[in-house]
Amino acid sequence: MEKPQNTIEEKTNQEQNESKDGRLSIENNLKIQKTTEVLSKITENIQDDEGLTKEDITDLKESLSGIPIKLGPYQFPAKRLLELSEEDLKKQAEILTEISEGDFDNLCSLKIINPEVSKELEKVGGTLGLDSLTSAVGLVLPTTINGRLDLRGLTSADGLLLPQTISGSLYLRNLPETEKQKLREQRPDLADKIE
């Protein structure tokens, strides 16, 4: 079968697809190539009147969710960014750029994090306010926090590894009490700091 012009494969083989403001971009890699293969297979099946299978849709969903997208100077899986509104994406790109430049004034508004961004948190000298994080996915806390740790936005403790030392309080206000209790049992040295 002859391949139609301007196929998905040709479009995704560009080195980089970038938005007008340069804050959000998708870089070509193996995950994009996998998505391209899945989309090409689906296209061929449709053109040959073979239809779609449940497996085709599952493969497409999995390949799309893993595509790394650059937000500000950092990469995140597409699945994580799809949870944010357009307005949030713009604001998060600004905050992430500030963090990369050593400006931590807006940490309390940060909604998405990865290990690379987490590494920058080591530069924060005292209280660490990550009030807007709802998930600990990608969060790697410094080993010592000389002040309070504010994670009041977390709705689950899944993946949360607490620092060795926190000199102030540990705010986990949105966590269910059962999860707070598990953390107290796991870390009796921090039990009296958990609020």
KAMOGI-V308841 format. One record per backbone hydrogen bond with DSSP energy under -0.5 kcal/mol. CO is the residue of the C=O (numbers start at 1). NH is the residue of the N-H. Records with the same first field share a line. If there is no record, write none. Layout:
CO->NH + NH
This chain:
7->11
8->12
9->13
11->14
15->28
16->18
17->26
19->22
23->72
24->19
25->70
26->17
29->33
30->34
31->35
32->36
33->37
34->38
35->39
36->40
37->41
38->42
39->43
40->44
41->45
42->46
43->47
44->48
45->50 + 51
46->49
53->57
54->58
55->59
56->60
57->61
58->62
59->63
60->64
61->65
62->66
64->67
65->79
67->78
68->27
69->71 + 76
70->25 + 72
71->74
74->71
76->69
77->80 + 81
78->82
80->83
81->84
85->89
86->90
87->91
88->92
89->93
90->94
91->95
92->96
93->97
94->98
95->99
96->100
97->101
98->101 + 103
99->102
102->104
104->107
106->109
107->110
108->132
114->118
115->119
116->120
117->120 + 121
118->121
119->122
120->123
121->124
123->125
127->129
128->130 + 150
130->133
134->155
136->139
138->140
143->164 + 165
145->147 + 167
147->168
148->128 + 150
149->151 + 171
150->130
151->154
152->174
157->160
158->136
159->161
160->162
161->141
165->145
169->149 + 171
170->172 + 195
171->151
172->175
176->179 + 180
177->181
178->182
179->183
180->184
181->185
182->186
183->187
185->188
187->190 + 191
188->191
190->193 + 194
191->194
193->170
